[in-house]
Amino acid sequence: MNANDKHECILIWPHPIAWLAVCLQEGKYPKELSKQWSHQAALIQKLYKRKRRQVTLEGYVPKAATAAALPLVAQLSLNGAAPIYRLMAHQLTQEDSLLQQAYSYLKASSAHVATWQQPAVEAVEQSLHYLAQEHQQRDTKHSELNQAQQENAKLTEQLTKLQQQHKEVQANNEAHQKQLKETTERLSEKSAQLLETEKTKDTLSEQLTQAQEASAKQSSEHAKLQDHTHSIEQENAALLEQLMTVQEALEENILANQAHQTDLEEKEVKLNWLRKKTKSQEAKLEERKTALSQLKDEHKSAIAALEKALAEQKKETQAQQAAYQTLSKQAEQKEQALTKAHKEAVKQAEQKERALTKAHQEAVNKAASAQHKAQHQQEQLLQEQALVVAQLHEAQEQLVKNTENAHHFKKQADSRQKTINVLKQEQQLMKHQCESITQWLRVSGHRNAAAAYRYSRPFKRALPKQLAMIKESGFFDAQWYCEQYPDVKTAGIEPAEHYLKFGAIEGRNPSDKFDTYFYLCEYPDVAISGQNPLLHYLRYGQHEERFPTQPRQQLPAPVQH
């Protein structure tokens, strides 16, 4: 199909449940079938996305106008498949998420869609009805076989009677033959009496012919009986083969039921594993929260220590700078004083040089000694200045080291913040997974509870007693329940009955005196038993001194000195 073509085509796709049920009934592998359907759906989606204007999608609907043009699609109806295969197809579609996504896309993009959704309870009832019909057919075949065996026994009895009669006839024939022998001997011995005995001979010959005819008739009847017994044996063999095929079919059904039961048990094990996994993940989340809080505290303490160290180093540098300034001021004051003293000495020497020639050298020596002292003091000041400079260099090096340490600690804090962000993302993912799992468990529990109270007679019988028990207990407050959960008012059901059927599964509390979530988490044996937590507390928990809500922890009284 080109983009410029004006031709249009209609793609009709079969409903996944009907297609899977028919293919399963033909003996094909289930997982390959689901992959094949999803692959075909993906190809149809690609074609529809490319040629959206030229292609229209339609889900096959029974008794549609396209059924005559497409006989293969018309055969894909749930009426031709057995109920057990319908149930298996429904379960496969519920388990395969890719198939559900493809089906939802095709359903949204199609003009007409098949509405062949069937509740699980009806499918189970139909499969049980189908198995009951097979058991009835097996029982009828067993009864027919028993009747055939009884008829066979009767025929064998008749055959034994006929065989006894045949033996008697043979004995009679032997007796007749003996009599003939005797008569022949008498005829040979009494040849003279032949004329008299001709009449008797004729009569005996007639009797012999009659006896031969009777023996021939008996032999023919015996042959007929043998043929009849052979036909009966063939019918018995055919019936036995049919029974063997029926038994094999029943064994296959039993194996299929056992496989279905094993699948259900595996699913229950997976549910328990998911619950354990959610608990372990919650424990890991709590551990990670504690680790995060510890890391945050360590990070805060490290930052506070760094700030304190930086403040102390700043104070030390400021003190060293102030000491350096004071030392430099003292050195300048001493230099000024020395210069003043040198000038005064020079003036005194000039004045005394004219008057005292002898004391000239002494004054020169004194000036030299004073200059030497001044130089010595200046050298001391320079040494002190060098020490102050070295101390300043050391302070600068310490400042550089502290800045490097601060940068290193900042990198550590950034890396820890990154790990904290990663842990937060993992926590959010795990929280989302836990929420999705709990939502699925709640919805499935809601459906199972509704089906149990709707179709199970023991649940219906026990419901009035349970309602009376929780109403009389004082742990259920209908007004509080409706105020806390306004959707109960619009549900059209009594609040106590709503809590028994759905509220406990959804984690709701019957009143402020009983905490459903705390009771299930505090006592895991109640969660494993699957009982209603409030009913368990009223029956067993209050006698075992269990807590209906989380006990409040009171602080100890202050000690009075």
BELHUZI-V730104 format. One record per backbone hydrogen bond with DSSP energy under -0.5 kcal/mol. NH is the residue of the N-H (numbers start at 1). CO is the residue of the C=O. E is the energy in kcal/mol with one decimal. If there is no record, write none. Layout:
# BELHUZI-V730104
nh,co,e
NH,CO,E
NH,CO,E
This chain:
# BELHUZI-V730104
nh,co,e
5,2,-0.6
9,54,-2.5
11,56,-2.5
12,10,-0.6
13,11,-0.6
13,58,-1.8
19,15,-2.5
20,16,-2.7
21,17,-2.4
22,18,-2.3
23,19,-2.2
24,20,-2.7
25,21,-2.0
26,22,-1.2
27,24,-1.4
28,23,-1.7
33,29,-1.6
34,30,-2.2
35,31,-2.3
36,32,-2.5
37,33,-2.7
38,34,-2.4
39,35,-2.5
40,36,-2.5
41,37,-2.5
42,38,-2.2
43,39,-2.2
44,40,-2.3
45,41,-2.3
46,42,-2.4
47,43,-2.4
48,44,-2.5
49,45,-2.6
50,46,-2.1
51,47,-2.8
52,49,-0.5
55,51,-1.7
56,9,-1.9
57,109,-0.5
58,11,-2.2
59,112,-4.2
60,13,-2.1
64,61,-0.9
67,64,-1.2
68,65,-0.6
70,66,-1.5
74,70,-1.7
75,71,-1.1
76,73,-1.3
77,75,-2.0
80,77,-1.0
81,78,-0.5
86,82,-1.8
87,83,-2.5
88,84,-2.0
89,85,-2.5
90,86,-2.7
91,87,-2.3
92,88,-2.4
93,89,-2.2
94,90,-1.7
95,91,-1.8
96,92,-1.9
97,95,-0.8
100,96,-1.6
101,97,-2.4
102,98,-2.6
103,99,-2.7
104,100,-2.6
105,101,-2.3
106,102,-2.6
107,103,-2.6
108,104,-2.2
109,105,-1.9
110,106,-1.1
111,57,-2.7
116,114,-0.8
123,119,-2.2
124,120,-2.5
125,121,-2.6
126,122,-2.8
127,123,-2.7
128,124,-2.8
129,125,-2.6
130,126,-2.8
131,127,-2.6
132,128,-2.6
133,129,-2.4
134,130,-2.3
135,131,-2.7
136,132,-2.5
137,133,-2.8
138,134,-2.7
139,135,-2.7
140,136,-2.9
141,137,-2.7
142,138,-2.7
143,139,-2.7
144,140,-2.8
145,141,-2.6
146,142,-2.5
147,143,-2.5
148,144,-2.6
149,145,-2.7
150,146,-2.6
151,147,-2.8
152,148,-2.6
153,149,-2.5
154,150,-2.5
155,151,-2.7
156,152,-2.5
157,153,-2.3
158,154,-2.7
159,155,-2.7
160,156,-2.5
161,157,-2.4
162,158,-2.7
163,159,-2.6
164,160,-2.4
165,161,-2.6
166,162,-2.8
167,163,-2.4
168,164,-2.4
169,165,-2.7
170,166,-2.9
171,167,-2.7
172,168,-2.7
173,169,-2.9
174,170,-2.7
175,171,-2.6
176,172,-2.8
177,173,-3.0
178,174,-2.6
179,175,-2.5
180,176,-2.6
181,177,-2.6
182,178,-2.7
183,179,-2.7
184,180,-2.9
185,181,-2.7
186,182,-2.8
187,183,-3.0
188,184,-2.7
189,185,-3.0
190,186,-3.7
191,188,-0.7
193,190,-1.1
194,191,-1.3
197,193,-1.9
198,194,-0.8
201,197,-2.3
202,198,-2.8
203,199,-2.4
204,200,-2.3
205,201,-2.8
206,202,-2.6
207,203,-2.6
208,204,-2.4
209,205,-2.5
210,206,-2.7
211,207,-2.7
212,208,-2.7
213,209,-3.1
214,210,-2.7
215,211,-2.6
216,212,-2.9
217,213,-2.9
218,214,-2.7
219,215,-2.6
220,216,-2.6
221,217,-2.8
222,218,-2.5
223,219,-2.3
224,220,-2.6
225,221,-2.8
226,222,-2.5
227,223,-2.7
228,224,-3.0
229,225,-3.0
230,226,-2.4
231,227,-2.6
232,228,-2.5
233,229,-2.6
234,230,-2.4
235,231,-2.6
236,232,-2.8
237,233,-2.5
238,234,-2.6
239,235,-2.9
240,236,-2.7
241,237,-2.5
242,238,-2.7
243,239,-2.7
244,240,-2.7
245,241,-2.6
246,242,-2.8
247,243,-3.0
248,244,-2.7
249,245,-2.6
250,246,-2.8
251,247,-2.9
252,248,-2.7
253,249,-2.6
254,250,-2.8
255,251,-3.0
256,252,-2.7
257,253,-2.8
258,254,-2.8
259,255,-3.0
260,256,-2.8
261,257,-2.8
262,258,-2.9
263,259,-2.5
264,260,-2.5
265,261,-2.8
266,262,-2.9
267,263,-2.5
268,264,-2.4
269,265,-2.7
270,266,-2.7
271,267,-2.6
272,268,-2.7
273,269,-2.8
274,270,-3.0
275,271,-2.6
276,272,-2.7
277,273,-3.0
278,274,-2.9
279,275,-2.4
280,276,-3.1
281,277,-3.1
282,278,-2.6
283,279,-2.5
284,280,-2.8
285,281,-2.7
286,282,-2.5
287,283,-2.7
288,284,-2.9
289,285,-2.6
290,286,-2.6
291,287,-2.8
292,288,-3.0
293,289,-2.7
294,290,-2.6
295,291,-3.1
296,292,-2.9
297,293,-2.6
298,294,-3.1
299,295,-3.0
300,296,-2.8
301,297,-2.9
302,298,-3.0
303,299,-2.5
304,300,-2.5
305,301,-2.6
306,302,-2.7
307,303,-2.5
308,304,-2.5
309,305,-2.8
310,306,-2.9
311,307,-2.3
312,308,-2.7
313,309,-2.9
314,310,-2.5
315,311,-2.3
316,312,-2.8
317,313,-2.7
318,314,-2.5
319,315,-2.6
320,316,-2.9
321,317,-2.9
322,318,-2.4
323,319,-2.5
324,320,-2.6
325,321,-2.3
326,322,-2.4
327,323,-2.7
328,324,-2.5
329,325,-2.3
330,326,-2.5
331,327,-2.6
332,328,-2.2
333,329,-2.6
334,330,-2.5
335,331,-2.5
336,332,-2.5
337,333,-2.5
338,334,-2.8
339,335,-2.7
340,336,-2.3
341,337,-2.6
342,338,-2.9
343,339,-2.2
344,340,-2.4
345,341,-2.4
346,342,-2.5
347,343,-2.4
348,344,-2.4
349,345,-2.5
350,346,-2.3
351,347,-2.3
352,348,-2.6
353,349,-1.7
354,350,-0.8
355,351,-0.8
356,352,-3.2
357,355,-0.7
360,357,-0.6
361,357,-0.5
361,358,-0.6
362,358,-0.6
363,359,-2.5
364,360,-2.7
365,361,-3.3
366,362,-3.1
367,363,-2.7
368,364,-2.8
369,365,-3.2
370,366,-3.0
371,367,-2.9
372,368,-2.9
373,369,-2.6
374,370,-2.7
375,371,-2.9
376,372,-2.8
377,373,-3.1
378,374,-2.5
379,375,-2.7
380,376,-2.3
381,377,-2.4
382,378,-2.3
383,379,-2.7
384,380,-2.7
385,381,-2.5
386,382,-2.5
387,383,-2.5
388,384,-2.5
389,385,-2.3
390,386,-2.8
391,387,-2.8
392,388,-2.2
393,389,-2.7
394,390,-2.8
395,391,-2.6
396,392,-2.6
397,393,-2.9
398,394,-2.7
399,395,-2.4
400,396,-2.5
401,397,-2.9
402,398,-2.9
403,399,-2.5
404,400,-2.7
405,401,-3.1
406,402,-2.9
407,403,-2.6
408,404,-2.9
409,405,-3.3
410,406,-2.2
411,407,-2.4
412,408,-2.6
413,409,-2.6
414,410,-2.5
415,411,-3.0
416,412,-2.8
417,413,-2.4
418,414,-2.4
419,415,-2.6
420,416,-2.6
421,417,-2.4
422,418,-2.7
423,419,-2.8
424,420,-2.3
425,421,-2.5
426,422,-2.8
427,423,-2.7
428,424,-2.7
429,425,-2.6
430,426,-3.0
431,427,-2.6
432,428,-2.7
433,429,-2.8
434,430,-2.9
435,431,-2.7
436,432,-2.6
437,433,-2.8
438,434,-3.0
439,435,-2.5
440,436,-2.6
441,437,-2.8
442,438,-2.6
443,439,-2.7
444,440,-2.9
445,441,-2.7
446,442,-2.8
447,443,-2.5
448,444,-2.8
449,445,-2.8
450,446,-2.4
451,447,-2.7
452,448,-2.7
453,449,-2.7
454,450,-1.4
455,451,-2.8
456,452,-2.2
457,455,-0.5
460,456,-1.7
461,457,-2.7
462,458,-2.3
463,459,-1.4
464,460,-0.6
465,461,-0.5
466,462,-2.2
467,463,-2.5
468,464,-2.4
469,465,-2.3
470,466,-2.3
471,467,-2.0
472,468,-2.1
473,469,-0.9
474,470,-0.6
476,470,-0.5
477,510,-1.6
478,476,-0.6
481,477,-2.4
482,478,-2.3
483,479,-2.1
484,480,-2.4
485,481,-2.0
488,485,-1.6
489,486,-1.0
490,486,-0.8
491,488,-0.7
492,489,-0.6
493,488,-0.6
498,494,-2.6
499,495,-2.4
500,496,-2.1
501,497,-2.4
502,498,-2.8
503,498,-2.5
504,499,-2.1
506,502,-2.0
507,504,-1.1
508,503,-2.8
511,514,-0.7
514,511,-0.9
515,548,-2.4
516,514,-0.6
519,515,-2.1
520,516,-2.1
521,517,-2.2
522,518,-2.7
523,519,-1.6
524,522,-0.5
526,523,-1.1
527,523,-1.0
528,524,-2.4
529,525,-1.9
530,526,-1.1
531,526,-0.8
536,532,-2.5
537,533,-2.2
538,534,-2.5
539,535,-2.2
540,536,-3.1
541,536,-2.2
542,537,-2.9
544,540,-1.7
545,542,-0.6
546,541,-2.6
554,552,-0.6
561,559,-0.6
